[in-house]
Amino acid sequence: MNFNFSTTLPAEGRVPKSPIVEVAKKVCPGVITIVISKDLPKIEGFYFFPFAPGQEFIFPKLKKGKEKTKIGGGSGFIVSSQGHVLTCNHVVGDPEADYTVILDPKHKYSAKVLARDPLVDIAVLKIDEKNLPYLELGDSDKIDLGETVVAIGNPLGEFEDTLSAGIVSGLSRKITAYGGLPLKATSLRGLIQTDAAINPGNSGGPLVNLEGKVIGINTAMVMGAQNIGFAIPINYAKNILAEVIKYGKIRRPFLGVRYVILNPEISKINKLPVDYGALIVRESLGEPAIVKGSAAEKAGLKEYDIILEANGEKITEENPLADFLAKQKIGDEVNFKVLREGKEITLKAKLEEKK
């Protein structure tokens, strides 16, 4: 008996290509690498000083002058033909650093940070170039649990246009993320959880659906766990981007207070009468608790007041004052229920633009 093994499938029997192939062709041209560099002292070598058996201190031997040194990297994506770029705030969080956008090995551009919003970990950059490939923004309010998504970025700053596919594993997640330069803790809410791999250097890259539309900005992963990554819903970025394009900056309502959000533990330690609200207090040796000339000062708020409610919304760790203010507009009037010296009072503040 003779067997005839064919090495090719007939046309009608060929396995169709994954839709992710078309996603890659559509999206990758608009995904970029962000290189972070800084002027640092030149290092000629190192000194080794023995301290104890088996131990020694290492000190750099410095030269005169400074040199441009790469200190980090991340990802981003172009969102307009005029060169606007979206990324994460923690990727470009150092105001003293320089940022270079690499579109491909032959096209590198100096980038200017137009706006940073640490509250939602979003930043907008601009490069001086026209007719660039850019990505279409989708609607993150219409994401389905279990929907197939693709994360794109430059993990470790070396492997450009790296794709990882997965699904939407969860919605409206809340995490505390640590990162950026310098290292800071940021509380993020409303995030998209995905099992698509998000690695160091991927931050700021797009999370796209099978139409190739951006539905999120890759922001964080869980260290020590596999297949748990998070993205900022793209709808958070749309208003920010529109404001930056129109005004050249983010316009935000500003109250003008420094505060600590209370919880049962903090209140117990400090013997406070309530275990929720925003306690207005300055940082140690820091700026005043009430910004001079601000809406808070005009409204009569004082240091050690506890803001209990804003327009009837209870201020808690789950609904902090920053989140409430982020939903307001410049010129809005807000009624605050305030606890002052054991008595509840109501104060009205008209929110102003931060100068």
SETISE-441733 format. One line per 5 residues: for each residue x, y, z of C-alpha. Coordinates in steps of 0.1 Angstrom, whole numbers, plus 2048, in hexadecimal, padded with zeros to 3 digits. Example, Ala and Ser with C-alpha at 12.3 -4.5 7.8 and 13.67 -1.06 7.14 Angstrom:
# SETISE-441733
87B/7D3/84E; 889/7F5/847
***
This chain:
# SETISE-441733
800/800/800; 80E/822/7F6; 809/842/80A; 80B/864/7FA; 813/87F/814
80D/8A1/807; 824/8BD/815; 80B/8D8/80D; 7E6/8DC/814; 7CE/8E4/7F8
7C3/908/7F6; 7A1/900/805; 7B2/8ED/822; 7CB/908/82C; 7CA/914/850
7BF/938/850; 7D7/951/85E; 7D0/95E/881; 7BE/980/881; 7DB/98C/897
7F1/98D/878; 7DB/9A9/86A; 7DB/9BA/88B; 801/9BA/88B; 802/9C9/868
7EA/9E4/871; 7F7/9EE/894; 81D/9E8/895; 827/A06/87F; 818/A1E/899
828/A0E/8B8; 848/A1E/8C3; 865/A1A/8DC; 86B/A36/8F5; 88F/A39/900
896/A4C/921; 8B8/A5D/924; 8C8/A76/93C; 8E7/A8A/940; 8FB/A77/95B
91F/A7B/967; 939/A68/952; 946/A48/962; 96A/A3E/95C; 96B/A1F/971
964/A12/994; 976/A12/9B6; 974/9F2/9CB; 978/9F7/9F1; 979/9D8/A07
963/9DC/A26; 964/9B9/A35; 96E/996/A2A; 958/98E/A0C; 949/9B1/A0A
953/9D1/9F7; 944/9F2/9ED; 944/9FD/9C9; 947/A22/9C1; 947/A31/99E
965/A45/992; 957/A64/982; 965/A79/965; 95F/A9E/960; 940/AA6/94D
920/A93/944; 914/A7D/929; 8F2/A72/91B; 8EA/A50/92B; 8CD/A39/924
8BA/A33/945; 89B/A21/939; 881/A1B/91E; 85D/A13/917; 843/A12/8FC
829/A29/8ED; 814/A2D/8CE; 80D/A49/8B6; 7E9/A56/8B6; 7E9/A72/89C
7FA/A79/87B; 809/A98/88C; 81E/A83/8A3; 80B/A81/8C4; 815/A63/8D8
803/A52/8F5; 816/A3F/910; 816/A3A/936; 81E/A56/94E; 837/A40/961
84A/A3A/941; 852/A5F/93C; 84E/A6A/961; 871/A79/965; 86F/A9F/95B
895/AA1/959; 899/A85/940; 899/A87/91A; 883/A71/905; 889/A62/8E3
86F/A51/8CE; 87B/A35/8B7; 862/A2D/89B; 87A/A15/88A; 8A1/A12/888
8A2/A2E/86E; 889/A46/87E; 891/A55/8A0; 881/A75/8AE; 886/A8B/8CD
865/A8B/8E0; 856/AA6/8F5; 83F/A9D/912; 820/AB2/90E; 80C/AA5/92C
80E/A8C/948; 7F0/A80/95D; 7FD/A6A/97A; 7DA/A64/986; 7D2/A4D/969
7F7/A47/95F; 7F4/A56/93C; 80B/A6E/92A; 80A/A7F/908; 82A/A85/8F4
830/A98/8D3; 84A/A92/8B8; 850/AAA/89C; 847/A96/87E; 829/A94/867
816/A79/855; 81F/A5E/86E; 80D/A3C/870; 7F5/A3E/88E; 7DD/A27/8A0
7B8/A29/8A2; 7A9/A2C/8C4; 78C/A14/8CE; 772/A16/8E9; 77D/A06/90A
759/A09/917; 74F/9ED/8FF; 769/9D3/909; 75B/9B0/910; 769/998/92A
77B/97D/917; 781/992/8F8; 7A1/98B/8E5; 7BB/9A7/8E8; 7DF/9AC/8DD
7FA/9BF/8F2; 815/9CF/8DD; 835/9DF/8E9; 85A/9DD/8ED; 862/9C6/90B
883/9CD/91D; 888/9EA/904; 898/9D1/8EB; 87E/9BD/8D9; 869/9D6/8C5
847/9CE/8B7; 842/9B1/8CF; 81E/9A3/8CF; 80D/98E/8E9; 7E9/983/8E6
7D1/97B/901; 7AE/983/90E; 79E/99D/924; 7A0/98B/945; 78F/9A6/95A
781/9C9/95B; 781/9E6/973; 79F/9D9/986; 7B1/9EE/9A1; 7D6/9EB/9A8
7F3/9FD/9B9; 80F/9FF/9A0; 834/A07/9A7; 84A/A14/98C; 858/A32/979
876/A48/980; 877/A4E/99C; 865/A30/9AA; 842/A39/9B5; 822/A28/9C0
804/A30/9AB; 7E0/A24/9B2; 7CE/A1C/992; 7AA/A14/98D; 793/A07/972
7AE/9F3/961; 7AB/9D8/947; 7BA/9B7/952; 7C9/9A1/937; 7DD/981/935
7F0/98E/916; 814/991/921; 81E/9B4/92D; 843/9B6/935; 85B/9D2/940
85E/9EA/923; 83B/9E2/917; 82C/9FE/92C; 81D/A18/917; 816/A01/8F9
7F3/9FB/8EC; 7DB/9DF/8F5; 7C6/9DA/8D5; 7A8/9C6/8CB; 7A5/9B0/8AC
79B/9CF/897; 7BD/9DE/89F; 7AD/9FA/8B4; 7BD/A05/8D4; 7A8/9FC/8F3
7C3/A01/90E; 7E6/A0C/917; 7FC/9F1/926; 806/9FD/948; 80F/9E1/962
814/9BD/969; 814/9A9/989; 837/99F/993; 83B/97A/99C; 81B/971/98A
815/965/966; 7FB/972/94E; 7EE/98F/963; 7F3/9B1/952; 7DF/9D1/953
7D7/9ED/93A; 7C8/A0F/93E; 7A7/A12/92B; 7AD/A28/90C; 78E/A3D/913
7A1/A4B/931; 7BA/A59/918; 7A1/A68/8FE; 798/A87/911; 7BC/A8D/91C
7C8/A8A/8F8; 7AC/AA1/8EB; 7B5/ABC/905; 7DA/ABA/8FE; 7D4/ABD/8D8
7BD/ADB/8DE; 7CE/AED/8FB; 7F1/ADF/8FB; 7EC/AD1/91F; 7D4/ABE/936
7BA/AD5/945; 7AF/AC8/967; 799/AD6/982; 7AE/ADF/9A0; 7A3/AE1/9C5
7C5/AE8/9D5; 7C8/AD2/9F4; 7E1/AB9/A00; 7D1/A9C/A13; 7D2/A79/A1F
7B5/A60/A19; 7AA/A52/A3A; 7A3/A2D/A42; 79C/A1C/A63; 7C1/A15/A6A
7CD/A39/A64; 7B0/A47/A78; 7B6/A2F/A95; 7DB/A38/A97; 7D4/A5D/A95
7B5/A5B/AAB; 79F/A6C/A91; 779/A6D/A95; 771/A5D/A73; 782/A42/A5E
77B/A50/A3C; 77F/A70/A29; 79C/A86/A1E; 7B0/A95/A3B; 7BF/AB6/A2E
7E3/AB6/A3A; 805/AC1/A2D; 821/AA9/A27; 83E/AA9/A40; 853/AC8/A3A
83F/ACC/A19; 829/AE6/A09; 80B/AF4/A1B; 7EC/ADE/A1D; 7D7/AF9/A0B
7E5/B08/9EB; 7E5/B2D/9ED; 7CB/B3D/9D6; 7BB/B1C/9CE; 796/B12/9CD
79B/B01/9EF; 7A8/B21/9FF; 78B/B36/9F0; 772/B1C/9FD; 77F/B1F/A20
78F/AFC/A23; 7A9/AF9/A3E; 7C5/AE2/A49; 7B9/AC5/A5E; 796/AC7/A4F
789/AA5/A45; 776/AA5/A24; 75B/A8A/A2A; 746/A8F/A0A; 747/AA1/9E9
725/AA7/9D8; 717/A8C/9EE; 731/A72/9E5; 743/A63/A03; 769/A67/A00
77A/A45/A07; 798/A30/9FC; 781/A21/9E1; 775/A44/9D7; 792/A5C/9DF
790/A81/9DA; 7A7/A80/9BC; 78E/A69/9AA; 771/A7F/9B2; 784/A9E/9A5
78E/A8C/985; 769/A89/97C; 763/AAE/980; 768/ACB/968; 778/AED/96B
75E/B05/979; 749/AEB/98A; 73D/AF3/9AD; 741/AD8/9C7; 731/AD5/9E9
748/AC6/A03; 73C/AB8/A24; 759/ABF/A3C; 761/AB4/A5F; 772/AD1/A72
779/ACF/A97; 75E/AB5/A9D; 743/AC8/A8A; 736/AC1/A66; 735/ADF/A4F
72E/AE4/A2A; 745/AF8/A14; 741/B00/9EF; 75F/B02/9D7; 760/B0C/9B3
77A/AF7/9A1; 795/B0A/98E; 7AF/B00/974; 7D0/AF6/982; 7E9/B11/979
***
